[in-house]
Amino acid sequence: MWYPDPETLQSPLHASLAVAIEQAILTEKLPAGSRLPPHRKMADRLGLSVHTVSKAYESLRKQNLIDGQVGRGSYVSAPEPHAAPQKTELEEGYDFSTSRPIRNKEHNKRFQLSLQELTADLNPSALQDCGSHSGNDTHRAAGAEWLAACGLAAAPERILVTNGGSHGMSVALSALTRPGDAVLSDSITHNLLVSGCSYLGLKLSGLETDSFGILPDALEDACRASGAKVLFLLPTLANPVPVMMPEDRRRELARIAENHGLYIIEDDPLGPVAKDRPPPVSALVPERSVYMSAFSACLMTGLQAGYMAAPSHLLPSLTGRLLSFGGAGTPIMQELASHWVLDGTALEIADWQGKALKSRYRIACRVLHGIPWTGHPSAQHLWLPLPEGWSSSGFSHYARQMQIDVMSDVPFLPSGTCSPSAIRISLGTVQAESQFRKGLELIAALVKLQPQSLPHLAF
């Protein structure tokens, strides 16, 4: 029978316990039908009162995550209550759940034309022969040019090509850690980091933040207490809570990481889309940093290609994991990415993306006027704290009944972190601006309602 780690629980204990069980359900540690320990056994195992466990179970029951019958106990009723919808387009609704670039018909035409030109001119051996596991010289040279546009100077021989952001993250985490190691991050972080650490047996700890990112004192204290090996950073608008970390904060975190022997994994999926940005943290401590950038987040979802820059002493370990996790990037995608970087197409699309995001941001400012939220003109999503009475799961459940898909806060929370009751709203998945505005207006109207007044919703 599954029990959470008591060391991850924090005040208020009933809410923290509910979050731990909810995340176990999300990651399928507790699949549908799993029986939860009886109240008394759970309380004794964790050193809690029966009343505290009862409150946690009741919270989960109200969210329809567990069900209970007298004499049979409590069981998991849904394996993936917060999973993103499987359909890619909602013809009769509004999908704000998946963070994607904005696109139009010209993007599709350019993609198709580029593939036609590429396959017509490309030597077939480039697609058939097995090349270097880290990518060929042309791909790495294009990677150096792309990373320079991101603010990071890296020699081509320090660059590995990847199949995108999630591929790079898995490679970096696996290379720099061993099961049981501690990883530090923001208290609200990348959902794939949360699941990745769970799969690799790593202890992910979220650190206290402010509007500029992780607090230096929180990092200093965590380094002394946890013996962490890795600090995972999203300093340039990639965090679910869009934060453009200022340069002085980046320098302070880099200094602390270097003093404590931490390796830094820096994920920068937006790349040059984010203008007026400080240098990457990896540029400040290049010998202790693995920096990642990918195209699917900032240019086109279908362009599954990216680059990873690392110091020479880490390359053998990273290259070995690269092979284990699928090898270097898919040849045709890397060829296309290289062509677009070298002929200027990639930066042209990135500039267009930046302008489109600013337009969406202006719409959000008008529609959500008077409602607290966090965003940035270059970010692909916004973070919307919910008013008292709403839980993130309750809100997303009710919104889905209105054909509106949003992302609950739970997938972004390290184990044991209490839900702040917030949702992430993607600015790019709904492609038409008129449809985007209408969907956002419906969300704004729903936020202003008292949940107790809505029918057919369990709280």
Summary of the structure (lengths in Angstrom):
residues: 459
radius of gyration: 22.6
end to end distance: 26.8
largest distance: 70.4
contacts: 1541
relative contact order: 0.15
helix: 46%
strand: 14%
